[in-house]
Amino acid sequence: MADPSHFLEYPNSMYLAVIEALKAETFPNPKVGAVLLNKNNKVKAIGHHKGKGTNHAEIEIINNTSIESTDTLYVTLEPCFHTDSSPSCADELLKTEIQNVVIGDIDSDKRTSGKSIEKLKNNGLNVTLIEGVNNFVNPNYNKKNYGDNSITYIGKIATSDDNKIFDYSNSSKYITNSESLDFTHLLRSTVDAILIGKNTLITDNPQLNIRLNPLSHIDIYKYVLWGNDRNDIEKYAKKHSEKLFLTSFDNKLSNVVNINNLTFENLDSHMKNQNINSLLVEGGNYVHKLFISSQIYDYFYKFVSENTIIEGLSIDKHILEYLMNDMIQIKEIQLKDNSLHIYN
């Protein structure tokens, strides 16, 4: 695995909490991870929320170790203020000797919404906020809390320095380096489903799984937007039986789904019927243009290699114009000789 200190520019301890948070599926609750360090910055305890009705990550830490005043707790989301199936994490922390807490994002749940941070500070604790952590771990969480039932759509594409997305002269399907690939697998672990287009499937033969320990056990829905072409559909659908092929026609194979017209509206309706709350789109020009036409991307990740490609397929100008004119770059991260540009 690549050096995690590069990922998202978090302190390494918060990155470990992110990995911990992603280990379990907790919907409708958020995924939350926590890491406790001693005064020498050595990990004393680690924990994550395992699902509705179970202990929150902070309670896991409290129950499994003795907390000292010189320790520091890293948690990916503001500790809960309220008590329901789990006690108030803010209150439980105040029963310990903890003095230093680092939090990733204020909880948008109105029952907490900054109240725990205020309570901890009012009781003399040192509280540090690292924004964007929970938004990455739980990309649809804020929408749900604000009463927005729409799916969170995340775009991802990789290009060379001269805006090529495919190299005609190179047998390797990868343009970017190993750190960018590790980050892609980390990104996949945060969503419910991933979608590619027909050409990406045929050209790259991607597995679309998560190959980043210790998250390789995570299984997400895998979609291929196949289109109108009936040729070879059975060949590829049988070969990729773990993927769902979205088409405009009926087929006897169980993993071929007719969504009628291949419009964003029909695609969105299908995803909602499958209880998909977040979708990562890793397609090429055609697929991204379909989503861009509806102006629905909540986030977009553009990986750029320093290398140039002499003979290759260029990224469509509409995608570049969309990123430049309709989205805002919120972060740029250097991944060795690659750069990652994050938009929302």
WOMO-V899662 format. One record per residue. RES is the residue in one letter. OMEGA is omega in whole degrees, 0 to 359 (999 if undefined). NEAR is the number of other C-alpha atoms within 12 Angstrom. D_CENTER is the distance of its C-alpha to the mean C-alpha in whole Angstrom. Layout:
BEGIN
[[RES & OMEGA & NEAR & D_CENTER] [RES & OMEGA & NEAR & D_CENTER]]
END
This chain:
BEGIN
[[M & 180 & 19 & 17] [A & 179 & 20 & 17] [D & 186 & 21 & 18] [P & 181 & 26 & 15] [S & 178 & 21 & 17] [H & 189 & 25 & 16] [F & 174 & 36 & 12] [L & 179 & 37 & 12] [E & 173 & 22 & 15] [Y & 166 & 27 & 15] [P & 183 & 26 & 18] [N & 180 & 22 & 18] [S & 178 & 36 & 18] [M & 175 & 44 & 15] [Y & 178 & 34 & 13] [L & 177 & 35 & 15] [A & 177 & 41 & 14] [V & 178 & 46 & 11] [I & 179 & 40 & 11] [E & 181 & 35 & 14] [A & 187 & 43 & 12] [L & 184 & 46 & 9] [K & 186 & 35 & 13] [A & 173 & 33 & 14] [E & 189 & 29 & 13] [T & 184 & 27 & 14] [F & 10 & 25 & 14] [P & 176 & 19 & 16] [N & 178 & 30 & 16] [P & 171 & 39 & 13] [K & 182 & 41 & 11] [V & 176 & 51 & 13] [G & 180 & 48 & 15] [A & 178 & 45 & 18] [V & 178 & 44 & 20] [L & 178 & 42 & 24] [L & 174 & 34 & 25] [N & 185 & 25 & 29] [K & 178 & 18 & 31] [N & 180 & 11 & 31] [N & 173 & 18 & 27] [K & 182 & 17 & 27] [V & 176 & 25 & 25] [K & 183 & 26 & 27] [A & 180 & 33 & 24] [I & 182 & 37 & 21] [G & 177 & 37 & 20] [H & 176 & 38 & 17] [H & 186 & 38 & 17] [K & 178 & 28 & 18] [G & 183 & 24 & 18] [K & 178 & 20 & 20] [G & 179 & 16 & 24] [T & 180 & 19 & 23] [N & 173 & 30 & 23] [H & 185 & 43 & 21] [A & 182 & 49 & 19] [E & 179 & 46 & 22] [I & 175 & 39 & 25] [E & 178 & 31 & 24] [I & 183 & 35 & 24] [I & 184 & 32 & 28] [N & 190 & 19 & 29] [N & 179 & 18 & 28] [T & 175 & 23 & 30] [S & 184 & 22 & 32] [I & 179 & 32 & 31] [E & 184 & 21 & 33] [S & 181 & 23 & 33] [T & 179 & 23 & 33] [D & 174 & 30 & 29] [T & 179 & 37 & 26] [L & 172 & 50 & 23] [Y & 179 & 50 & 19] [V & 190 & 55 & 17] [T & 181 & 49 & 14] [L & 178 & 53 & 15] [E & 177 & 49 & 19] [P & 183 & 50 & 21] [C & 181 & 43 & 22] [F & 187 & 32 & 26] [H & 176 & 24 & 27] [T & 170 & 19 & 28] [D & 178 & 15 & 27] [S & 176 & 15 & 27] [S & 179 & 26 & 26] [P & 177 & 22 & 28] [S & 181 & 27 & 27] [C & 178 & 37 & 25] [A & 179 & 39 & 27] [D & 181 & 25 & 30] [E & 177 & 30 & 29] [L & 180 & 40 & 28] [L & 176 & 29 & 31] [K & 179 & 19 & 34] [T & 178 & 28 & 32] [E & 184 & 22 & 34] [I & 179 & 36 & 30] [Q & 185 & 30 & 31] [N & 181 & 32 & 27] [V & 177 & 39 & 24] [V & 189 & 38 & 21] [I & 175 & 42 & 18] [G & 176 & 39 & 15] [D & 170 & 35 & 15] [I & 181 & 34 & 18] [D & 180 & 37 & 18] [S & 172 & 29 & 18] [D & 186 & 26 & 20] [K & 178 & 19 & 23] [R & 178 & 19 & 25] [T & 168 & 25 & 23] [S & 176 & 23 & 22] [G & 183 & 27 & 24] [K & 180 & 25 & 26] [S & 178 & 36 & 25] [I & 179 & 35 & 25] [E & 182 & 23 & 28] [K & 179 & 27 & 30] [L & 179 & 32 & 29] [K & 181 & 23 & 30] [N & 177 & 15 & 33] [N & 171 & 21 & 34] [G & 180 & 17 & 34] [L & 174 & 27 & 31] [N & 184 & 24 & 29] [V & 178 & 31 & 25] [T & 182 & 26 & 23] [L & 173 & 30 & 20] [I & 187 & 27 & 17] [E & 173 & 25 & 15] [G & 184 & 28 & 12] [V & 180 & 39 & 10] [N & 178 & 38 & 10] [N & 176 & 33 & 9] [F & 184 & 43 & 5] [V & 183 & 41 & 6] [N & 190 & 42 & 7] [P & 181 & 35 & 6] [N & 189 & 36 & 10] [Y & 182 & 36 & 12] [N & 177 & 33 & 14] [K & 181 & 21 & 15] [K & 182 & 24 & 16] [N & 179 & 22 & 18] [Y & 178 & 15 & 19] [G & 179 & 14 & 21] [D & 184 & 13 & 19] [N & 182 & 19 & 18] [S & 177 & 28 & 16] [I & 173 & 35 & 13] [T & 181 & 38 & 10] [Y & 182 & 38 & 10] [I & 178 & 39 & 8] [G & 177 & 44 & 11] [K & 177 & 41 & 11] [I & 178 & 43 & 14] [A & 180 & 41 & 16] [T & 169 & 39 & 20] [S & 179 & 32 & 23] [D & 179 & 25 & 25] [D & 170 & 22 & 27] [N & 172 & 30 & 24] [K & 179 & 32 & 25] [I & 177 & 37 & 22] [F & 182 & 35 & 24] [D & 181 & 28 & 27] [Y & 188 & 18 & 30] [S & 185 & 13 & 32] [N & 181 & 13 & 29] [S & 179 & 12 & 29] [S & 179 & 14 & 25] [K & 184 & 23 & 22] [Y & 174 & 29 & 20] [I & 187 & 36 & 21] [T & 186 & 35 & 19] [N & 185 & 28 & 19] [S & 178 & 22 & 18] [E & 177 & 32 & 16] [S & 178 & 39 & 14] [L & 177 & 32 & 14] [D & 179 & 28 & 12] [F & 178 & 40 & 10] [T & 179 & 38 & 9] [H & 175 & 36 & 9] [L & 179 & 36 & 7] [L & 179 & 44 & 4] [R & 184 & 40 & 5] [S & 182 & 42 & 6] [T & 187 & 45 & 3] [V & 178 & 41 & 5] [D & 187 & 37 & 9] [A & 178 & 36 & 10] [I & 181 & 41 & 11] [L & 172 & 42 & 14] [I & 177 & 41 & 16] [G & 181 & 36 & 20] [K & 184 & 35 & 23] [N & 178 & 23 & 24] [T & 179 & 29 & 21] [L & 184 & 30 & 21] [I & 184 & 24 & 25] [T & 188 & 20 & 25] [D & 182 & 23 & 22] [N & 186 & 21 & 22] [P & 176 & 28 & 18] [Q & 180 & 25 & 17] [L & 176 & 35 & 14] [N & 182 & 32 & 13] [I & 184 & 31 & 12] [R & 179 & 24 & 14] [L & 179 & 27 & 13] [N & 5 & 21 & 15] [P & 184 & 20 & 15] [L & 186 & 27 & 12] [S & 178 & 21 & 14] [H & 184 & 17 & 15] [I & 180 & 27 & 12] [D & 180 & 26 & 13] [I & 176 & 31 & 12] [Y & 180 & 33 & 14] [K & 183 & 34 & 15] [Y & 171 & 43 & 17] [V & 176 & 42 & 19] [L & 190 & 43 & 21] [W & 179 & 40 & 24] [G & 187 & 32 & 26] [N & 189 & 24 & 30] [D & 180 & 19 & 31] [R & 181 & 21 & 33] [N & 174 & 15 & 34] [D & 182 & 16 & 32] [I & 182 & 33 & 30] [E & 178 & 23 & 31] [K & 183 & 15 & 31] [Y & 180 & 26 & 27] [A & 177 & 31 & 26] [K & 180 & 19 & 29] [K & 182 & 20 & 27] [H & 186 & 25 & 24] [S & 180 & 21 & 24] [E & 180 & 23 & 21] [K & 176 & 35 & 20] [L & 182 & 38 & 20] [F & 181 & 43 & 22] [L & 185 & 40 & 23] [T & 175 & 34 & 26] [S & 182 & 23 & 29] [F & 179 & 22 & 31] [D & 176 & 22 & 32] [N & 184 & 23 & 32] [K & 181 & 13 & 33] [L & 186 & 24 & 30] [S & 181 & 18 & 28] [N & 172 & 27 & 25] [V & 187 & 32 & 26] [V & 178 & 31 & 25] [N & 176 & 26 & 28] [I & 179 & 28 & 26] [N & 181 & 21 & 29] [N & 184 & 22 & 29] [L & 178 & 29 & 25] [T & 178 & 24 & 24] [F & 182 & 26 & 21] [E & 179 & 20 & 23] [N & 178 & 22 & 24] [L & 180 & 35 & 20] [D & 179 & 29 & 19] [S & 178 & 21 & 21] [H & 181 & 25 & 21] [M & 179 & 31 & 17] [K & 178 & 20 & 18] [N & 178 & 14 & 21] [Q & 180 & 18 & 19] [N & 174 & 21 & 17] [I & 180 & 29 & 13] [N & 179 & 35 & 12] [S & 183 & 42 & 8] [L & 175 & 43 & 9] [L & 180 & 44 & 8] [V & 181 & 45 & 11] [E & 184 & 42 & 13] [G & 177 & 38 & 16] [G & 186 & 35 & 19] [N & 186 & 34 & 21] [Y & 184 & 26 & 22] [V & 181 & 36 & 19] [H & 179 & 37 & 18] [K & 177 & 29 & 21] [L & 181 & 30 & 21] [F & 179 & 40 & 18] [I & 180 & 32 & 19] [S & 178 & 20 & 23] [S & 175 & 19 & 21] [Q & 189 & 24 & 20] [I & 182 & 27 & 17] [Y & 175 & 35 & 14] [D & 177 & 34 & 12] [Y & 176 & 36 & 10] [F & 180 & 42 & 11] [Y & 179 & 39 & 10] [K & 177 & 40 & 14] [F & 182 & 41 & 15] [V & 176 & 36 & 19] [S & 176 & 32 & 21] [E & 182 & 23 & 25] [N & 174 & 23 & 26] [T & 180 & 22 & 28] [I & 184 & 23 & 29] [I & 180 & 18 & 32] [E & 181 & 16 & 32] [G & 179 & 21 & 29] [L & 182 & 23 & 27] [S & 172 & 26 & 26] [I & 182 & 31 & 23] [D & 183 & 24 & 24] [K & 180 & 19 & 26] [H & 178 & 22 & 24] [I & 178 & 35 & 21] [L & 179 & 24 & 22] [E & 179 & 16 & 24] [Y & 180 & 27 & 21] [L & 183 & 32 & 19] [M & 190 & 18 & 22] [N & 188 & 16 & 24] [D & 178 & 22 & 21] [M & 181 & 24 & 18] [I & 176 & 20 & 18] [Q & 183 & 21 & 17] [I & 181 & 19 & 16] [K & 171 & 21 & 15] [E & 184 & 22 & 16] [I & 177 & 27 & 16] [Q & 178 & 26 & 18] [L & 188 & 30 & 17] [K & 183 & 22 & 21] [D & 173 & 20 & 22] [N & 171 & 29 & 19] [S & 179 & 30 & 18] [L & 180 & 38 & 14] [H & 183 & 31 & 15] [I & 183 & 31 & 12] [Y & 166 & 28 & 13] [N & 999 & 29 & 13]]
END
